[in-house]
Amino acid sequence: MSILICGSMAFDTIGVFKDQFKNHILPESIYKLSVAFYVPELRKEFGGTAGNIAYNLKLLDDNPIIMATVGNDFLLYFNWLNQNRINTRFVKEIKHLYTAQAYITTDLSNNQITVFHPGAMVESHQNKISEATDVCLAIIAPDGKDGMINHAQECKALNIPFMFDPGQGLPMFNKEELLKFIDDASYIAVNDYEATLLTEKTSLSREEISKKVEALIITMGAEGSIIYAKNKTYKIDPIRVETPLDPTGCGDAYRAGLLYGISKKWDWQSTGRLASVMGAIKIQSQGGQNHRPTRDKIEILYTKKLTKYPLN
């Protein structure tokens, strides 16, 4: 049985601003904002939520399936996925569009400003969940709006448990649409800011949302994460690293750990710890898919504190 990943495939163009955004954005002049950030470092990376999550699951020796739509410029990415033995059967090319593109600028405090062109992602509704077989778990990650709605409905109809991860796409949805996602999902994963936005848009508290799903997972960057599950709260400590380089893709790495633990039916403390380990490994390298830890390295970090489940 496989984990199905519905989400974006994108090229990330990443620049590093050698200062802090807050030093150059004047709050009293925000209404007439006109600012440029000089980025002497620039890289083009393979990215997108689906690609990043699948890459990290593969590091855990899992066999994820990507379901996404891409453009006519995707050949290099196809080659990369095949090189890493990641299933691309349901990666559909939309010939008249470009692959989604993210232009990300990161400052020295790991804050990010992103400009995103959706490209072929808007056609994600062309993919059908019913075409994938032997799926034990799915994630509905940021993607085209129609695709996210359709894929969630299909998972529900097919009795496939799924994680709703709206990410930066959360503002696309109105109250009724978000309430429907919450009712149908088995798990919800958001960061702290997205959790606040989700509660505001749905008029539901975090506790109320958590009671409608098996687990509500909220990440808080360097402060770790919290998992609300079955009327219990699990505080997941962060994994401290000496040289954090780039936060791009850390949330996706964390979600890969969550999906792995859930699929193996681990308890939440163990699942959360693996998720934190994956995020910590990722932040020590640039881009979303350049970290290449061995299975042994992941195991060492994961078992640094006593955990209930070994990785094998």
C-alpha positions as CSV (number, residue, x, y, z in Angstrom):
1,M,0.0,0.0,0.0
2,S,1.2,3.5,-0.9
3,I,0.9,7.1,0.3
4,L,-0.7,9.3,-2.4
5,I,0.6,12.8,-2.6
6,C,-1.7,15.3,-4.3
7,G,0.0,18.7,-4.5
8,S,2.1,21.1,-6.6
9,M,5.2,20.4,-8.6
10,A,7.2,23.5,-9.1
11,F,10.6,25.0,-9.9
12,D,11.8,27.2,-7.0
13,T,14.0,30.2,-7.8
14,I,15.6,31.1,-4.4
15,G,17.5,34.2,-3.5
16,V,19.2,35.1,-0.2
17,F,18.9,38.7,1.1
18,K,21.9,39.3,3.4
19,D,19.9,41.4,5.9
20,Q,16.5,41.3,7.6
21,F,13.3,42.4,5.8
22,K,12.2,44.3,8.9
23,N,15.1,46.7,8.5
24,H,13.8,47.8,5.1
25,I,10.0,47.7,5.4
26,L,8.6,50.8,7.2
27,P,5.3,50.0,9.0
28,E,4.1,53.5,8.7
29,S,4.6,53.5,4.9
30,I,3.2,50.0,4.2
31,Y,0.3,51.5,2.2
32,K,2.7,52.7,-0.4
33,L,5.2,49.9,-0.3
34,S,8.0,50.0,-3.0
35,V,11.0,48.0,-2.0
36,A,13.7,45.9,-3.7
37,F,15.9,43.3,-2.1
38,Y,19.4,42.7,-3.5
39,V,20.1,39.0,-3.7
40,P,23.7,38.1,-4.7
41,E,22.9,34.4,-4.3
42,L,20.4,32.8,-6.7
43,R,19.5,29.1,-7.3
44,K,16.9,27.2,-9.2
45,E,15.7,24.1,-7.4
46,F,13.2,21.3,-7.8
47,G,10.3,22.0,-5.5
48,G,6.6,22.0,-5.0
49,T,4.8,20.4,-2.1
50,A,4.2,17.1,-3.8
51,G,7.8,16.8,-5.0
52,N,9.3,17.7,-1.7
53,I,7.1,15.4,0.4
54,A,7.7,12.5,-2.0
55,Y,11.4,13.1,-1.9
56,N,11.5,12.9,1.9
57,L,9.3,9.8,2.0
58,K,11.7,8.1,-0.4
59,L,14.6,8.9,2.0
60,L,12.6,6.9,4.6
61,D,12.5,4.0,2.1
62,D,8.8,4.5,1.4
63,N,7.2,4.3,-2.0
64,P,5.0,7.4,-2.4
65,I,2.9,8.2,-5.5
66,I,2.8,11.7,-6.8
67,M,-0.5,13.0,-8.4
68,A,0.1,16.4,-10.0
69,T,-0.1,18.4,-13.2
70,V,3.0,19.9,-14.8
71,G,4.0,22.0,-17.8
72,N,5.9,21.6,-21.0
73,D,9.2,22.6,-19.3
74,F,9.2,19.7,-16.8
75,L,11.7,17.3,-18.5
76,L,14.6,17.9,-16.1
77,Y,12.3,17.4,-13.1
78,F,11.0,14.1,-14.7
79,N,14.6,12.9,-15.0
80,W,15.3,13.9,-11.4
81,L,12.3,12.0,-10.1
82,N,13.2,8.9,-12.1
83,Q,16.8,9.1,-10.9
84,N,15.4,9.0,-7.3
85,R,13.0,6.1,-8.2
86,I,9.9,8.2,-7.3
87,N,6.6,7.0,-9.0
88,T,5.6,9.5,-11.7
89,R,2.7,7.5,-13.2
90,F,0.1,10.2,-12.2
91,V,2.2,13.3,-13.1
92,K,0.3,14.7,-16.0
93,E,1.8,17.1,-18.5
94,I,-0.3,20.0,-19.7
95,K,1.4,20.9,-22.9
96,H,0.3,24.5,-23.3
97,L,1.3,25.7,-19.8
98,Y,4.5,26.1,-17.8
99,T,5.2,24.2,-14.6
100,A,4.4,26.1,-11.5
101,Q,7.1,28.6,-10.5
102,A,8.0,29.9,-7.1
103,Y,10.3,32.9,-6.6
104,I,11.4,32.9,-3.0
105,T,13.6,35.5,-1.2
106,T,14.9,34.5,2.3
107,D,16.4,36.9,4.8
108,L,19.0,36.2,7.5
109,S,16.2,35.4,10.0
110,N,14.8,32.7,7.7
111,N,11.8,34.9,6.9
112,Q,10.5,34.4,3.3
113,I,8.7,36.5,0.7
114,T,7.3,34.4,-2.2
115,V,5.8,35.2,-5.6
116,F,4.1,32.2,-7.1
117,H,2.9,31.5,-10.6
118,P,0.6,28.4,-10.6
119,G,1.0,27.4,-14.3
120,A,-0.2,23.8,-14.9
121,M,-1.1,23.4,-11.3
122,V,-4.5,25.0,-12.0
123,E,-5.4,21.9,-14.1
124,S,-4.8,19.5,-11.2
125,H,-8.5,18.6,-11.2
126,Q,-7.8,16.6,-14.4
127,N,-6.3,13.9,-12.2
128,K,-8.6,11.4,-10.6
129,I,-8.0,9.7,-7.3
130,S,-9.9,6.6,-8.4
131,E,-7.2,5.9,-11.0
132,A,-4.6,5.2,-8.2
133,T,-4.9,1.8,-6.6
134,D,-3.6,0.3,-3.3
135,V,-3.5,3.6,-1.5
136,C,-3.6,3.5,2.3
137,L,-3.3,7.3,3.0
138,A,-3.3,10.5,1.0
139,I,-2.4,14.2,1.5
140,I,-4.2,17.1,-0.1
141,A,-1.4,19.6,-0.2
142,P,-1.4,23.1,-1.8
143,D,-2.5,22.7,-5.5
144,G,-5.1,24.1,-7.9
145,K,-8.3,25.0,-6.0
146,D,-10.6,22.8,-8.0
147,G,-8.2,19.9,-7.8
148,M,-7.9,20.2,-4.0
149,I,-11.7,20.2,-3.6
150,N,-12.2,17.3,-6.0
151,H,-9.5,15.2,-4.6
152,A,-10.7,15.6,-1.0
153,Q,-14.2,14.6,-2.1
154,E,-12.9,11.6,-4.0
155,C,-10.8,10.4,-1.0
156,K,-13.9,10.7,1.2
157,A,-16.0,8.7,-1.3
158,L,-13.3,6.0,-1.6
159,N,-12.8,5.8,2.2
160,I,-9.2,6.8,1.8
161,P,-8.0,8.7,5.0
162,F,-6.3,12.0,4.0
163,M,-4.4,14.9,5.5
164,F,-5.6,18.4,4.6
165,D,-2.6,20.7,4.3
166,P,-3.9,24.0,2.8
167,G,-0.6,25.8,3.3
168,Q,-0.3,29.1,1.5
169,G,-3.4,28.2,-0.5
170,L,-5.6,28.6,2.5
171,P,-6.9,32.1,1.5
172,M,-8.4,30.6,-1.7
173,F,-11.1,28.9,0.3
174,N,-14.2,30.4,1.9
175,K,-15.7,29.4,5.2
176,E,-18.1,26.7,3.8
177,E,-15.3,25.1,1.7
178,L,-12.9,25.0,4.7
179,L,-15.6,23.5,6.9
180,K,-16.2,20.8,4.3
181,F,-12.4,20.0,4.2
182,I,-12.4,19.8,8.0
183,D,-15.5,17.5,8.1
184,D,-14.0,15.1,5.4
185,A,-10.3,15.0,6.5
186,S,-8.8,12.6,8.9
187,Y,-5.9,14.9,9.7
188,I,-5.1,18.6,9.3
189,A,-1.6,20.0,9.2
190,V,-0.9,23.8,9.3
191,N,1.7,26.2,10.7
192,D,0.9,28.6,13.5
193,Y,0.0,31.4,11.2
194,E,-2.3,29.2,9.1
195,A,-3.9,27.8,12.2
196,T,-4.9,31.3,13.3
197,L,-6.2,32.1,9.8
198,L,-8.1,28.8,9.7
199,T,-9.8,29.5,13.1
200,E,-10.7,33.0,11.9
201,K,-12.2,31.9,8.6
202,T,-14.2,29.0,10.1
203,S,-15.2,30.6,13.4
204,L,-13.9,27.3,15.1
205,S,-11.3,27.2,17.8
206,R,-8.3,24.9,17.6
207,E,-9.9,22.6,20.1
208,E,-13.2,22.5,18.1
209,I,-11.3,21.7,14.9
210,S,-9.2,19.0,16.6
211,K,-12.4,17.2,17.8
212,K,-13.6,16.9,14.2
213,V,-10.5,15.0,13.0
214,E,-8.2,12.3,14.3
215,A,-5.4,14.9,14.7
216,L,-4.7,18.6,14.2
217,I,-1.0,19.2,13.8
218,I,0.4,22.8,14.2
219,T,4.0,23.5,13.5
220,M,5.8,26.5,15.1
221,G,9.2,26.6,13.4
222,A,12.1,26.6,15.8
223,E,9.6,26.3,18.7
224,G,8.6,22.7,17.7
225,S,5.1,21.6,17.1
226,I,1.8,20.6,18.8
227,I,-0.4,17.7,18.0
228,Y,-4.0,17.7,19.2
229,A,-5.4,14.1,19.0
230,K,-8.2,12.3,20.9
231,N,-8.6,15.0,23.5
232,K,-4.9,15.0,24.3
233,T,-2.2,17.5,23.5
234,Y,1.3,16.4,22.5
235,K,4.2,18.9,22.6
236,I,6.8,17.9,20.1
237,D,10.2,19.4,20.8
238,P,12.3,20.8,17.9
239,I,15.5,19.1,16.9
240,R,18.2,21.8,17.4
241,V,20.8,22.2,14.6
242,E,24.0,24.2,14.6
243,T,23.8,25.6,11.0
244,P,20.3,26.2,9.7
245,L,20.7,27.2,6.1
246,D,17.4,27.4,4.3
247,P,13.8,26.8,5.6
248,T,12.5,26.2,2.1
249,G,10.8,22.8,2.1
250,C,11.1,22.2,5.9
251,G,7.3,22.0,6.3
252,D,7.1,19.4,3.5
253,A,9.9,17.3,5.1
254,Y,8.0,17.5,8.4
255,R,4.8,16.3,6.7
256,A,6.6,13.4,5.2
257,G,7.6,12.2,8.7
258,L,3.9,12.6,9.8
259,L,2.7,10.6,6.9
260,Y,5.2,7.8,7.5
261,G,4.4,7.5,11.1
262,I,0.6,7.6,10.5
263,S,0.9,4.9,7.8
264,K,2.9,2.7,10.2
265,K,0.3,3.3,13.0
266,W,2.8,4.8,15.4
267,D,1.8,6.8,18.4
268,W,1.7,10.6,18.1
269,Q,4.8,11.3,20.1
270,S,6.9,9.0,17.9
271,T,5.3,10.3,14.7
272,G,5.9,13.9,15.7
273,R,9.5,13.2,16.6
274,L,10.3,11.7,13.2
275,A,8.6,14.7,11.6
276,S,10.8,17.0,13.5
277,V,13.9,15.0,12.6
278,M,13.1,15.2,8.9
279,G,12.6,19.0,9.1
280,A,15.8,19.4,11.0
281,I,17.8,17.5,8.4
282,K,16.3,19.5,5.6
283,I,17.0,22.9,7.1
284,Q,20.7,22.2,7.1
285,S,20.9,22.2,3.3
286,Q,19.7,24.6,0.6
287,G,16.6,23.9,-1.5
288,G,13.9,21.4,-1.0
289,Q,15.5,18.3,-2.3
290,N,19.3,18.5,-1.9
291,H,19.7,16.8,1.5
292,R,20.7,13.2,1.1
293,P,21.0,11.7,4.6
294,T,21.5,8.0,4.9
295,R,18.9,5.9,6.6
296,D,21.4,5.4,9.4
297,K,21.7,9.1,10.0
298,I,17.9,9.5,10.2
299,E,17.8,6.6,12.6
300,I,20.6,8.1,14.8
301,L,18.7,11.4,15.1
302,Y,15.4,9.8,15.6
303,T,16.6,7.4,18.4
304,K,18.6,10.0,20.2
305,K,15.8,10.0,22.8
306,L,13.9,6.9,23.6
307,T,11.1,6.3,21.2
308,K,8.6,3.5,21.0
309,Y,9.0,2.5,17.4
310,P,12.3,1.7,15.5
311,L,12.4,2.9,11.9
312,N,12.6,-0.6,10.4
